[in-house]
Amino acid sequence: MLPIERQQRIINELNTNGRVIASELVTLCQVSQETIRRDLNHLEKRGLLQRSHGGAVLIKRQSASIQGNSRTANEDHNELSFRQRINEHVDAKMMIAKRALDFISPGDCILLDSSTSCWYLARQLPDIELTVLTNSLRIVQTLAARGSIRTICLGGEYSDRDEDFHGVVAEQPLREFQINKIFFSCSSLGNDGYLREGNENNAHLKQQMLLAAERKHLLMDGSKFLRPSFARICHYRDVDFLITDQLKDKELEQELAWNGVNVIVCSQRFQSMQLIKN
């Protein structure tokens, strides 16, 4: 079991029972007492639990007025369903989706993850000859009326919260296709340079998606830069293109360029020019 899988299991146990006992975690995760101790210390440093004698307890989140500041964007994101996230940063996601269309050509086989950014992209896709693979039920429904687009849904265990499929069954079809391009998003790009997701299931599936695709296109609005999240997907150097609405950190922008990432910052001005041109 990978460290992120163990730590997610610990968090799940905490959310269910409010506390965990170290000796029980040793049996549950089939690892040593020392390994569990390191996991608990790591999670405590991240503010996800509080160590207690023989185990740990769940930290009850205080309100913003007691803490003196608001909850992090990542905490809010983890508590939101797909239906709720659709209504976040709508203008930014629309701009990013329209810019991403420039990277799609007739005859492509593309892979869309189950992010709301990719759902906005699916809504913009013209009815041209394409093969689209996705694990998103909402994207499948969106493309159902496109007569020229062949849509293939990756199966697996269904999540009503995220309106998508995940797990080993969802990963298997990825080996059967020659996928030209992947378009995907994530919960955050951390200050360590890694793209992350809120849980290890989504992170692992996206790792397999990235391995299956020739070109990697990251769609990410400006709210997701340099904030914490849980499960590692990949380093940003593994991405070919980053399409975003804003990138205010010039140092990060330079680091991305040095690592071969093509950064495309679309803006309202770009969208206005496109409308005039059309």
C-alpha positions in Angstrom: 0.0 0.0 0.0 1.4 3.4 -1.0 1.8 6.1 1.6 -0.9 8.3 0.1 -3.3 5.3 0.2 -2.5 4.6 3.9 -2.9 8.2 4.8 -6.2 8.5 3.0 -7.4 5.3 4.8 -6.4 6.9 8.1 -8.4 10.1 7.2 -11.4 7.9 6.2 -11.3 6.2 9.5 -11.1 9.5 11.3 -14.1 10.9 9.4 -16.1 7.8 10.2 -15.1 7.3 13.9 -13.7 10.6 15.0 -10.6 8.9 16.3 -8.0 6.2 15.3 -5.9 3.8 17.4 -2.4 3.2 16.2 -2.3 -0.5 16.9 -5.5 -1.0 14.9 -4.1 1.0 12.0 -1.0 -1.4 12.0 -3.3 -4.3 11.5 -5.6 -2.5 9.0 -2.7 -1.3 6.8 -0.4 -4.2 7.4 2.6 -2.0 8.2 4.8 -1.4 11.2 4.1 0.7 14.2 6.9 3.1 13.1 5.3 3.5 9.7 1.9 4.4 11.2 3.7 6.8 13.6 5.3 8.6 10.6 1.9 8.8 8.8 0.2 10.3 11.8 3.0 12.8 12.3 2.8 13.8 8.6 -1.0 14.2 8.8 -0.7 16.2 12.0 1.8 18.6 10.4 -0.8 19.1 7.6 -3.4 20.0 10.2 -5.6 17.1 9.4 -5.6 15.4 12.8 -4.3 15.8 16.4 -2.1 13.1 17.9 -3.3 11.6 21.1 -2.0 8.8 23.4 -2.0 5.7 21.3 -3.6 7.2 18.2 -5.1 10.4 16.9 -8.4 12.3 16.9 -10.1 14.3 14.2 -9.6 18.1 14.3 -12.9 19.9 14.4 -12.7 22.8 12.1 -13.4 26.1 13.6 -15.5 28.8 11.9 -13.7 31.5 10.0 -14.5 34.1 12.7 -12.8 32.1 15.4 -9.7 31.3 13.3 -9.4 34.8 12.0 -9.3 33.7 8.4 -11.3 31.8 5.9 -10.9 28.1 5.1 -8.5 27.4 2.4 -9.7 27.1 -1.2 -8.7 23.4 -1.2 -10.9 22.6 1.8 -13.8 24.3 0.1 -13.1 22.4 -3.1 -13.0 19.0 -1.4 -16.4 19.6 0.1 -18.1 20.5 -3.2 -19.8 18.1 -5.5 -19.5 18.3 -9.3 -22.9 20.1 -9.5 -21.5 22.8 -7.1 -18.2 23.2 -8.8 -19.8 23.8 -12.1 -20.8 27.2 -10.7 -17.3 28.2 -9.6 -15.1 30.4 -11.7 -17.4 30.1 -14.7 -16.0 32.9 -16.8 -12.4 31.6 -16.3 -13.4 28.0 -17.3 -15.3 29.2 -20.3 -12.2 31.2 -21.5 -9.9 28.3 -20.9 -12.3 25.9 -22.7 -12.5 28.1 -25.8 -8.8 28.5 -26.0 -8.3 24.8 -25.7 -10.3 24.3 -28.9 -7.3 25.5 -30.8 -5.5 22.3 -29.9 -8.1 20.0 -31.2 -8.2 18.9 -34.9 -10.6 16.7 -36.9 -9.6 13.1 -36.6 -8.1 13.4 -33.1 -8.6 10.8 -30.4 -8.8 12.9 -27.2 -9.1 12.1 -23.6 -11.2 14.3 -21.2 -11.1 13.8 -17.5 -14.1 14.3 -15.3 -13.2 17.9 -14.2 -15.7 20.7 -14.6 -13.1 22.4 -16.9 -13.3 19.5 -19.3 -17.1 19.6 -19.1 -17.0 23.2 -20.3 -14.6 22.1 -23.0 -17.0 19.3 -24.1 -19.8 21.8 -24.4 -17.7 23.9 -26.8 -16.6 21.0 -29.0 -17.9 21.5 -32.6 -19.6 18.5 -34.3 -16.5 17.3 -36.2 -14.9 13.9 -36.6 -13.4 13.1 -33.2 -13.1 10.2 -30.8 -13.6 11.2 -27.2 -12.7 9.0 -24.3 -13.9 10.2 -20.8 -14.8 8.9 -17.4 -17.3 11.7 -16.9 -21.0 10.8 -17.2 -21.9 14.5 -17.7 -19.5 14.7 -20.6 -21.0 11.6 -22.2 -24.5 13.2 -21.9 -23.2 16.5 -23.3 -21.7 14.8 -26.4 -24.7 12.5 -27.0 -26.2 14.8 -29.6 -23.0 15.3 -31.6 -23.4 13.0 -34.6 -19.8 13.1 -35.8 -18.2 12.6 -32.4 -17.6 9.0 -31.3 -17.8 9.0 -27.5 -16.4 6.2 -25.4 -17.1 6.1 -21.7 -14.5 4.5 -19.4 -16.4 2.3 -17.0 -15.7 1.5 -13.4 -17.2 2.4 -10.0 -19.7 5.3 -10.3 -19.5 8.3 -8.0 -22.7 10.3 -7.7 -20.8 13.1 -6.0 -18.4 13.6 -8.9 -20.7 12.1 -11.6 -17.8 10.0 -12.9 -16.3 6.5 -13.0 -13.1 5.5 -11.4 -11.1 2.4 -10.4 -9.2 -0.4 -12.2 -12.0 -1.0 -14.7 -11.8 2.7 -15.8 -8.1 2.3 -16.4 -8.2 -0.8 -18.5 -9.5 0.7 -21.8 -6.7 3.3 -21.8 -4.3 0.7 -23.0 -6.5 -0.1 -26.0 -6.4 3.2 -27.8 -3.8 5.5 -29.4 -4.7 8.7 -27.7 -3.4 11.9 -29.3 -4.2 14.4 -26.6 -5.4 14.5 -23.0 -7.2 17.6 -21.5 -7.4 17.5 -17.8 -7.5 19.6 -14.6 -6.6 19.1 -11.0 -7.3 20.4 -7.5 -4.0 22.3 -7.2 -0.5 23.0 -8.4 1.5 23.2 -5.1 4.6 25.1 -4.3 6.6 21.9 -4.6 5.8 21.8 -8.4 3.4 18.8 -8.2 -0.2 18.7 -9.5 -2.5 17.1 -6.9 -6.0 15.9 -6.4 -8.2 15.7 -3.3 -8.1 11.9 -3.1 -5.9 9.1 -4.3 -8.4 7.4 -6.5 -8.7 10.4 -8.8 -5.0 11.0 -8.7 -4.1 7.4 -9.7 -6.6 7.4 -12.6 -5.2 10.7 -13.9 -1.7 9.2 -13.7 -2.8 6.4 -16.0 -4.5 8.8 -18.3 -1.4 10.9 -18.7 0.7 7.8 -19.4 -1.8 6.8 -22.2 -1.7 10.2 -24.0 0.9 11.6 -26.4 0.2 15.3 -25.6 -0.8 16.6 -22.2 -2.9 19.8 -21.8 -3.6 21.1 -18.3 -6.7 23.3 -18.0 -6.5 25.2 -14.7 -8.0 28.4 -13.5 -5.9 30.9 -11.5 -7.5 30.0 -8.1 -5.6 26.6 -8.1 -2.0 27.9 -8.1 0.2 27.3 -5.1 -2.3 25.9 -2.8 -2.2 22.6 -0.9 -4.0 19.4 -1.8 -3.7 15.7 -0.9 -2.7 13.2 -3.5 0.1 13.7 -6.0 -0.6 13.3 -9.8 2.7 14.3 -11.5 5.2 17.2 -11.7 4.4 20.1 -13.9 7.3 19.2 -16.1 5.3 16.2 -17.3 2.7 18.6 -18.9 3.1 20.0 -22.4 0.7 22.8 -22.3 -0.9 24.8 -19.4 -3.9 26.8 -20.4 -5.1 29.2 -17.7 -6.9 32.5 -17.3 -4.2 34.1 -15.1 -0.8 33.4 -13.8 0.3 36.2 -11.4 3.4 34.5 -10.0 6.1 35.5 -12.5 8.7 33.3 -10.8 6.4 30.3 -11.3 5.8 31.3 -14.9 9.5 31.3 -15.5 10.0 28.0 -13.8 7.3 26.5 -16.0 9.0 27.8 -19.1 12.4 26.5 -18.0 10.9 23.0 -17.6 9.4 23.0 -21.1 5.8 23.8 -20.2 4.1 26.0 -22.9 2.1 28.4 -20.8 -1.0 30.0 -22.4 -2.7 32.7 -20.5 -6.0 33.6 -22.1 -7.8 36.7 -21.1 -11.1 38.5 -21.7 -9.3 40.6 -24.3 -8.5 37.4 -26.2 -12.1 36.3 -26.1 -13.3 39.7 -27.3 -10.9 39.5 -30.3 -12.2 36.1 -31.1 -15.8 37.3 -31.1 -14.9 40.2 -33.4 -13.0 37.9 -35.7 -15.9 35.5 -35.9 
